Amino acid sequence: MSIESKENQPLQPSPGLIEFKKRFLHFKNDFSNEIPKEIIHGDKKENRFFKVRKNWFQRIVLWLGMLEKLDIIRDENILQRARNFIKEYTSTKFVKQERMTKEDIQKADELIDEIIKIL
């Protein structure tokens, strides 16, 4: 009898995994990639759906952290990328960063795409 690593074992669909996938699809598809000239604050309803807001990054960090804590990410490469993302977007540098960039959004979107594929 051979023992397979958890990386090679497919996840079985469950209501929890479906909810995670819906959440990451929401982050990917329901927020704008546009970067307005002015800083966007969430105090106005029309401003809440921009990826450029730090709150969008904080939400991704939260949900990635849950995936990690629940041992849902089975691909070691994706897991390491998620950990690096969490570290970067909870760092002092992130806190002090005045504006998010197109590159920040692209990095997040690429990781979200990978997460969606495995869910």
C-alpha positions in Angstrom: 0.0 0.0 0.0 1.4 3.4 -1.0 0.7 6.6 0.8 0.0 9.6 -1.4 0.8 13.1 -0.3 -2.1 15.4 0.5 -1.0 17.5 -2.5 -2.1 14.7 -4.9 -5.5 14.1 -3.2 -8.3 16.0 -4.9 -10.6 18.0 -2.7 -14.1 16.7 -2.5 -16.9 19.3 -3.3 -18.6 20.4 -0.1 -20.8 23.4 0.8 -17.8 24.9 2.6 -15.6 24.7 -0.4 -18.3 26.0 -2.7 -18.6 29.0 -0.4 -14.9 29.6 -0.5 -15.0 29.4 -4.3 -17.9 31.8 -4.5 -16.1 34.3 -2.3 -12.9 34.3 -4.4 -15.0 34.6 -7.6 -16.6 37.6 -5.9 -13.2 39.2 -5.2 -12.1 38.6 -8.7 -15.2 39.5 -10.7 -17.3 41.9 -8.7 -14.6 44.5 -8.0 -13.2 47.0 -10.5 -9.5 47.0 -11.6 -9.8 50.7 -12.3 -7.4 52.9 -10.3 -9.1 56.3 -10.0 -7.0 59.5 -9.6 -8.3 60.2 -6.2 -8.0 57.9 -3.2 -11.0 55.7 -2.8 -12.6 55.4 0.6 -15.4 53.0 1.6 -17.7 55.6 3.1 -19.7 55.9 -0.1 -21.5 52.8 -1.4 -20.3 53.4 -5.0 -16.7 53.3 -3.8 -16.8 49.9 -2.1 -16.1 47.7 -5.2 -12.6 48.8 -6.2 -9.7 46.4 -6.0 -7.4 49.4 -5.3 -8.8 49.7 -1.8 -6.7 48.3 1.0 -9.8 46.7 2.4 -10.0 44.5 -0.7 -6.5 43.2 0.1 -7.4 42.7 3.7 -10.4 40.6 2.8 -8.2 38.4 0.5 -5.7 38.0 3.4 -8.5 36.9 5.7 -9.9 34.3 3.3 -6.5 33.0 2.4 -5.7 32.6 6.1 -8.9 30.6 6.6 -7.9 28.3 3.6 -4.5 27.8 5.2 -5.8 27.2 8.7 -8.3 24.7 7.5 -5.6 22.9 5.4 -7.5 23.4 2.2 -4.6 24.5 0.0 -3.0 21.2 -0.9 -0.6 22.5 -3.6 2.7 23.5 -1.8 3.5 26.1 -4.5 0.2 27.8 -4.1 0.3 27.5 -0.3 3.7 29.2 -0.3 2.4 32.0 -2.6 -0.6 32.5 -0.3 1.7 32.7 2.8 3.9 35.2 1.0 0.9 37.2 0.0 -0.4 37.2 3.6 3.0 38.3 4.9 3.4 41.1 2.3 -0.1 42.5 2.7 -0.1 42.5 6.5 3.4 44.1 6.7 4.3 47.5 8.0 5.3 48.4 4.4 1.7 47.6 3.3 0.2 49.7 6.2 2.4 52.6 5.3 1.8 52.3 1.5 -0.3 55.3 0.5 -1.8 53.7 -2.7 -2.1 50.2 -4.1 -0.7 49.7 -7.6 -1.7 48.0 -10.8 1.0 45.4 -9.9 -0.5 44.8 -6.5 -3.9 44.1 -8.1 -2.3 41.9 -10.7 -0.5 39.9 -8.1 -3.7 39.4 -6.1 -5.7 38.5 -9.2 -3.2 35.9 -10.3 -3.2 34.2 -6.9 -7.0 34.3 -6.8 -7.1 32.6 -10.2 -4.9 29.8 -8.8 -7.1 29.5 -5.7 -10.3 29.3 -7.7 -8.7 26.5 -9.8 -8.1 24.3 -6.8 -11.4 24.8 -5.1 
